[in-house]
């Protein structure tokens, strides 16, 4: 990666940790100690400083990962045939194994439910996974049971024929009944755990919203994704000063409305069946915590 003028003079480990969000600063420092970071063919020192125009190359060690095990984790299946599976993911369930979540994920549950009948396009870590939702976001997620279905569904995500509709409770009131947030999203430059609306190293992101009901200081919204960036709805709504209730990362830190995390639910999916071309729409009920928060607002 090349050093831009605004990053000149930084410590190399700070620069690389920011540009490689999948690595912690301590991991970058270890790579520097091991001689895995080079510039113009020479190893870079741990306490080195960046210079504008320099190009750094990072060699990551090969990681040998254990195979993912099938686990008998309950699944709420909303739709299933030989090609496609749609599940209603509960809040708190991680979609696929990652750092800190080696098992107990949706993928472990899918392997138990489907056996070998999952697409392999996204590799061993994410069999069948076409798109993701955050651990603490609940709702519908579509799974491909073979590569043919995966390719079709991935194309539908790209051309927006696969439509994803969410519901959420947000802070504040709206004068308008509907609107669109069209703002690029990238990694937050000051906090690696967050995403942000930014022009730097970002990708286009579009979220359409409409009011379902108004409750004074809170509003029940329906949102439709046109793109699918990490934390997109959470980031966009916070950007327009309407953070999702219960979201400690982008909203207020204190508990509200009895919520344990962001009040965001993937309520409806519409897609063209990969084999028949038939338009299929599936939906699910709001989770208990979401409904309970609405009851609190109705009583106010």
C-alpha positions, -999 to 999 in steps of 0.1 A, spaced: 0 0 0 12 35 -9 17 63 16 -3 94 7 10 129 16 -13 133 45 1 102 62 37 111 58 57 111 90 35 86 109 48 55 127 47 26 102 28 4 127 1 31 132 -2 36 94 -5 -1 86 -30 -8 114 -52 19 101 -49 8 64 -54 -29 73 -84 -29 96 -84 -67 99 -51 -65 118 -46 -51 153 -17 -28 160 1 -55 180 -3 -79 151 13 -53 128 41 -49 152 47 -86 153 48 -87 115 74 -59 115 95 -78 141 93 -109 118 105 -89 88 72 -95 70 69 -58 60 92 -45 33 97 -13 14 117 -13 -19 128 -48 -10 142 -39 24 127 -49 58 110 -21 76 120 -14 112 94 -15 139 99 22 149 102 34 113 83 64 99 64 67 67 73 89 38 50 101 11 51 80 -21 66 49 -4 51 16 -12 49 -10 16 44 -47 11 30 -69 39 34 -107 38 8 -124 59 17 -159 74 -3 -188 61 -30 -197 86 -41 -234 89 -76 -234 102 -95 -263 117 -125 -275 97 -159 -261 107 -180 -286 126 -217 -291 122 -236 -282 154 -272 -289 163 -282 -253 168 -320 -245 164 -329 -228 132 -361 -210 123 -366 -219 87 -390 -196 69 -386 -210 34 -367 -240 19 -364 -259 -13 -336 -277 -31 -318 -245 -41 -326 -219 -14 -330 -216 23 -343 -186 42 -338 -184 80 -349 -160 106 -317 -153 125 -321 -145 162 -303 -116 178 -269 -126 192 -261 -153 166 -230 -147 146 -234 -156 109 -200 -173 102 -169 -182 122 -144 -154 128 -120 -141 154 -136 -146 188 -164 -168 174 -148 -201 163 -181 -220 166 -217 -216 176 -225 -196 145 -252 -198 118 -228 -216 95 -223 -244 121 -261 -247 123 -265 -247 85 -239 -275 82 -260 -296 106 -293 -288 89 -281 -291 52 -251 -314 54 -232 -311 21 -260 -292 4 -245 -257 6 -227 -236 -20 -189 -234 -19 -184 -201 -37 -175 -182 -5 -151 -208 7 -150 -232 37 -156 -205 62 -189 -192 47 -206 -221 29 -240 -210 15 -236 -174 28 -248 -149 1 -251 -119 24 -247 -111 61 -264 -93 90 -248 -81 122 -246 -104 152 -271 -83 172 -294 -76 142 -322 -102 139 -342 -113 109 -341 -129 74 -310 -142 57 -310 -161 24 -287 -191 20 -277 -208 -13 -277 -246 -13 -256 -249 -44 -233 -228 -66 -259 -223 -93 -283 -207 -67 -254 -187 -52 -244 -171 -85 -280 -162 -92 -286 -146 -58 -253 -128 -59 -262 -113 -92 -296 -102 -78 -279 -85 -49 -258 -66 -74 -287 -55 -96 -311 -49 -67 -337 -75 -77 -331 -91 -44 -348 -67 -21 -341 -65 17 -365 -46 39 -357 -39 76 -377 -23 104 -362 -3 133 -369 21 161 -349 53 159 -344 83 181 -361 116 172 -391 126 150 -394 131 112 -413 158 94 -412 138 62 -429 105 57 -401 90 36 -366 98 22 -333 85 10 -298 86 25 -272 85 -3 -238 88 13 -206 67 9 -195 44 38 -160 34 47 -140 25 78 -140 52 105 -106 70 104 -105 74 142 -121 41 154 -115 8 136 -146 -8 151 -169 17 135 -179 25 99 -186 61 89 -199 83 61 -167 94 45 -152 101 11 -119 83 20 -116 47 10 -154 44 9 -180 28 -13 -214 41 -25 -243 34 -1 -280 41 -5 -307 35 21 -344 43 15 -366 49 46 -403 55 54 -421 62 86 -443 34 100 -454 52 132 -444 82 153 -440 81 190 -428 116 201 -391 112 208 -389 79 188 -400 68 153 -407 33 139 -391 31 105 -391 7 75 -358 8 56 -349 -8 22 -313 -14 13 -302 -5 -22 -266 -14 -14 -252 -36 14 -223 -20 32 -212 -31 67 -235 -15 93 -252 5 65 -285 13 81 -270 19 115 -244 43 100 -268 61 77 -295 67 103 -269 80 128 -255 103 100 -289 120 97 -291 123 135 -316 95 140 -295 67 155 -312 33 161 -325 29 196 -304 6 217 -273 9 195 -243 15 217 -219 19 188 -237 46 168 -263 58 193 -265 65 230 -245 43 255 -272 41 281 -300 15 280 -333 26 265 -368 10 260 -356 -22 276 -334 -30 246 -301 -50 249 -287 -39 215 -298 -21 183 -335 -24 176 -331 -35 139 -348 -64 123 -346 -78 87 -383 -82 82 -388 -91 45 -369 -105 16 -380 -106 -21 -360 -125 -47 -363 -143 -80 -361 -180 -76 -327 -191 -92 -343 -220 -111 -378 -210 -119 -375 -172 -121 -406 -168 -99 -407 -138 -76 -408 -150 -40 -414 -128 -10 -409 -141 26 -414 -122 58 -413 -128 95 -427 -113 127 -410 -87 148 -389 -103 176 -402 -101 212 -378 -74 223 -387 -52 194 -425 -56 201 -419 -50 238 -402 -17 230 -431 -6 208 -455 -14 236 -435 8 259 -437 37 234 -475 32 228 -480 36 266 -461 68 268 
